[in-house]
């Protein structure tokens, strides 16, 4: 794969890249309208493929926040056409890496030494390159190490990148008015945290130590003396990426074992630590030869305040969903309903969220839940399709819910997808035995 000798870091330069991408997309639509007259079905598929290709190509050279947005969207398997999901999923661990000279320059700036002066061996070619950083393999004192290096300019360009992406997000999610700013601020704050490798090292050690007693989970050790705000060094963990593993003909007993470990890992964090690894995509997990699940990235951690945690999980109880008075009370507490809503809006969103929550919280209503069952996923796909085509929803104000929904919903949606890929059947309350 071709390497990058530089990354656009200036606001004007980065915006220019996206403008060029916009011109390409405009050309794709011109071609689409011509093809649509001949065959409307294949024309739409070709449009999606062309747009996904051009958007991804434009973002991958920018890296950073813009590419991270693509990575987040790739997890929304039931919300985007498959062409976008397939292309954007490459941002998880397959983008052009930095060249060796740029890597050496980064080391000199942040650790005041070149990599060959720090490690016994250091592979100049990266093993994985993703949205915010790339990973190199190294060795020191007999230990195999993974060294994550952040791309230059990523932290400094977060605000300007999001300003460029904001109009697209507003249109996609139908956000209106000044209240939408709280969602963008939440994303910006989380992305700023993800670029702080000193914070990531601290969070990694804290969560992995707390979760060490969960069976069939493994975590790397982290090395403070070999890390800085833009370089993070940890143990090299051996295994297949989860997406690679789930594409094999794996034994279902193993799928259930790994799925249970994953479920317990997430439920323990949420209910015991009140914070959670909020980036559950397959690039962040490995399956070892010992049939354990390895978590390798703790850059995105979401803290869950009590004022959100309590009503959020009260709405996961079937009795509360079916009790109109309690249900409405919780919708107000979670900012899904507001005092300025009209009667029409109240009735519409009450019905909408009752249907959504009944479906998405159904795993919590059973002792055992089969995430591989087609019934559950067919209902989600049907719900997504109906809502995406509902003109009534498009006319409503999309500013719904606490800002904390953004990363909590992303966490659960990502977790459900990973468990589905594993076809896992889990014991829902098994995690409680590991809590204090």
N, C-alpha and C positions, 0 to 999 in steps of 0.2 A: 504494500500500500504506500502511496506517495506521502511523504512527510511534509509538515508545515514549517517554514523558516520564520514565519511571523504570523501574528493574529491581529486583525484590525482592533485597535483599542479606543480610538477617538469616536465621539458621538456622531460626527458628520460622516466619518468613514464607514461606521457600522450601519448607519441609516441608509447610506448610499447602496450598500450591499442588499438591503431589504427592498429598496426601491427597484433595483434591477430584477429581483425575484418577482415583485409585483407586476412588472412589465411582462415577464415570461408567462405569468398566470393569466394576464389579460389576453395574451396571444393564444393560450390554451382554450379560453372561452370562445374566441373567434372561430377556432377550428371546430369546437364542440357544436356551435349553432349550425355549422354547415353539415357536419356528420349526423346531427339529430334528425335532419329531414330524411335521411336514408334509413337509419336504424337507431331509434332513441335509446334503447336499452344498452347496446354495446357502446354507444357514444358517451353515455354517462360513466360507464366503467373506465373508458379510456381517459376521460377528463379527470377522474379521481386519481388514476395512475400517474398522469402527466403532472398534475398539481402536487401530488405527494412527492414525486421525484424532484421537482423544482424547489419546493419549500424546504425539503430536507437538504438539498445541495446548497441552498442559500444559508441555512442555519449552521451546517456542520463546519463551515470555515470560520464562523463567528465564535463558535463554542459558547460556553458560559450560559447566562440566563435564557437566551433565546433558544438554545438547544435543549436546555432543561425543560422548557415548556413542551417541546416536542416529546421528550421522554415521558413527561407526566401524561400527555394526551395518549401515548401509545398504550397506556394501561386501561384506557376507556374502551374496551373491546366491543361493548354493546352500544356505544354512542357515536363511533366514527366508522366510515366505510373501511373495509378490510385493507384497501390499498394504503391508507394513511397509517393504520395500525402496524402493518408489516414494515413500512418504510421508517416510521418514527421509532419503532422498537430497536432499530439499529443504533440509535443514540444511547442505548443502555451500555453497550460495550464495543462499538464498531464504528469509529470515526477516525479521520486522518490524525496521526500522532504528531507531536512536536519533533523537530529534527534534533540530532545529538548536540549540535552547538547551542541550541536554545535551551536544552535541558541543562547543560553545563553552566550556562549563564545564570539560570534560575538557582542552581545550587550555590554558586559563588555569591549571589546576592543575599540569600536567606540563611545559609549556614557558613558563609565566608570560606568555604573550601569547595574544591571540585569533587565529584562523586568518587573518583579513583583514589582520592586522598582520605576518604572516610571509610569506604568499604574494601574488603579484601578483593571482591569482584563486583562489577556492576555492568549489567547488560545494557548497552546503549540503545537498543531497540525496545520500545515499550511492548508489554504483553497485552494490555487492554488500554484503549483510549475512549473516554466517554465525554460527558458534557462539561464537567468542571475540571477534571484532572485525568492524568494517565498513570498507569502503574508499570514500574520496572522491577525486574528481579535482581536481587543482590545477595551477597553472602558476607557475613562477618563473624569471626570467632566460631566458625563451624555451624552457624545458624543460617538457614535460608530465609530471606526477608523479602517482603513486598514494600516497595517505596512508591508512594503516591505523590505526584508532583502536580501542583495546580498551574493551569494555563495563565500566562501573563495577562494582566488587565481584566480578568474575570470579575474580581471583587469590585473594582472601580467602575465597571460598566453596568452594574445591576440596575440602577435607577433609570439610566437612559435606555437600556434594552427593554425594560418593562413599559416605559413610556411609548416605545415603538409598537410593542405587542398589544398594549391596552385597547386600542380601537378594535382589533380583531376579536379580543376576548369579550368586549362589550357587546359586539354583534352576535357572537356565538351563543352567549349565555343570557342575552336580553337584559343586561343590567342598565338601570336608569337612575339618573339623579346623582347627587353628591354622596349618598350612602354607599355607593359601590366602591368608594375609595377605601373603605375598611378592608375589603377583600384583597385589593392590590397591595395594601400596606402589609397585610399578613404574609402574602407571598414574598414581598420584598424582604421583610424581616427574616423569614426562614432562609431565603437564598443568601443573605448576608451571613447568617450563622453557618451555612454550609461551606462558605469560603474561609471560615476561621478554623484552621486545622488544630490549633491549640485547644479550642473548645471541643472539637470532635474527639481529640484524644481523651480529654477529661470525661466526656459523655460515654465514650466507648468503654473506658475502664469501669465507670460507675454501673452501667447497665449489664455488662458482661459478668461482673462480679456478683451482682444481684441475681442474675439468671443462671448462675453456674450449676445450681442444683436441679435444673430441668433436664430430664433424661433425653438422650439422643440429639442434644444441641452441643455444638463446639464453637469456640471463639478464638481469634488470634490474640497474642500478647502484643502490647504496644510499647514503643521505645521512645521515651521523652527526650533522651539525649541525642537521638538521631532524627528529631522532628523539629519543626518550626511552624510559623503561621501559614506557610505555603507548601511545606513538605511534611509528610506523615509516614513513619516507618513502623511496620508491624510484621508478625510472623507470616511467612509464605504458607498458605493453606492449600492443600492438594485436594482436588475434586472436580466434578463436572458442574458447570453452571446448571441451575435448576431447569432452565428451558431446554438445555441439551439432554438432561436426564429424562424429562417428561416426554421427549420425542423418541425414546427407546421403548422397547417392549419390556417394561419393568414389572416385577412381581407385585401384585396388588397388596399383599401383606406389607411389603416394604413401603408402598405408597401410603398406606394407612399409618404406618409407624412414623414416617416423615411428616405426614399431615398432622398427626396428633402432636408431635414435637413443635411444629410451627404454630398450631392453634394455642397450645399451652404457653409458648414463648410470648405471643401477642397478648393473650388474656391476662397473664401474670403482670406484664408491664402496665397494661391499662388499669387493672383493678388494684394492684399492689403498689406500683411505683407512681401511678398517676402521670406517667409520661410514656411515650411510645415511639419506636422506630417507625417513622411515618413515610417510608419509601420502600414498600414491599413489592419491588419488581424482581424478576428472576435473576438479573445481573448481580444482585446483592446476596445471593445464596448459592452455596455449593453443596453437592452431595458427595460425601467422602467414600472411599473404598470400604470403610468400616460401617457403612450404612447410617451415618449421622448427617445432620443438617448443619452447615457452617454459615454463620452470619458474618459478613465481612465489611459492612459499611454502616457507620453510625453518624453520618453527617447531618441527616435530617431527623431531629428528635422533636416531637411535639409534646409540650407540657399541657396537661388537662386540668384546668381550674375547677374547683368544686361547684361553682355556680353553673358550669356547663355539664360536668360529669353527672351530677345528681339527676337533673331532669332528662338528660340524654338517655341514661340507662333505665330510668323509670318508664320511658316510652318504649323500651325494649320488652316490657312486660305485657303479655297479651291482654290481661284484665284491664290495664290502664288504657290501651288502645281502644278497647270496646266500651269504656266508660266515658261518655261524651263530656261530662263536666271536667274530669281529670285530664282528658285528652286535650281539650281546649286550653286549660290552665297551663299545661306543659308547652303547648305551641306558642303561647305568649312568652313564657319564660325563656324559650329558645329563640325568640325574635322571628319566628316563622310567621306569626300573626302580629299585627301592630294596631295601636289605637286609632290610626288614621285610615284603616281599611274600611271599605264600603261593605254593606251587607252581602253584596254579590261576591266581592273578593273573599270575605270570610267563609262563605259557603263553598266557594270553588276550591280554595286552598285547604280547607278542612277535609273535603272529600279526596282531594289529590294526595295529601300527605297520609291520610288513613290508608289508602290503597298502597302507597309506596312503603310505609312503615310496616304494614302487615306482612308484606313480602320480604323486605330486607331484614327484618328482625326474626323471621321464622326459624332460623337456626337456634335461637335462644329459647324457643318454646318446646324443645324436645330434649330428651336425654342423649340420644345419638342423632347425628345429622350426616346425610350422605351428600357431600358436595359434588360428587361425580354424577348424581342423578340428573337426567335430562329435563325432568319436570321443572325443577327450580330454575334452571338456566333458560328454558323456553319461556317461562313466565317473565323473567327479567328482559329477555330480548323483545318479547311482545310489548311489555310496558314501555320500553325505550322507543320502540318504533311508533307506538300510538302517540306518545307525548311529543316526539320530534315532528310529527305531522299535524299536531293539534294547533290550529290557528288561534284558538281562544287563549292558549298559554302564551303565544307570541305577543298578544296584546296586553298581557298583564305585566306588572312590574316584577322583574326577576330578582330584585334585591330581597331575598328571603333567607332568614336564618342568621344565627351568630357567626362571626368570623371563624370560630373554632370548627364549624362544620367542614370547612375547606379541607383541612388535613385529616380530620377524623374520618370523613367519608372516603377520602382518598385511601386511607389506611385500610378500612374495611373492604372497599371495593377491590383493592389490590390483593388483600389477604384471601378474599373469596375466590378470586381468579387463580391464585396459586394453588389453593386447595382443590379447585376444579381441575386444574392441569394434572394434579396428583391423583385425581379421582378418589380422594380421601374420604373415609367415613370416620368421624371423630366423636369422642365422648365429650359432650359440651362442657360439663362441669369438672372435668378431670383436673384442670389447672388449680382448683381450689386447694388441693392437697399440698401444694408447694408454697402457699401463702402463709404468713405468720399467723 
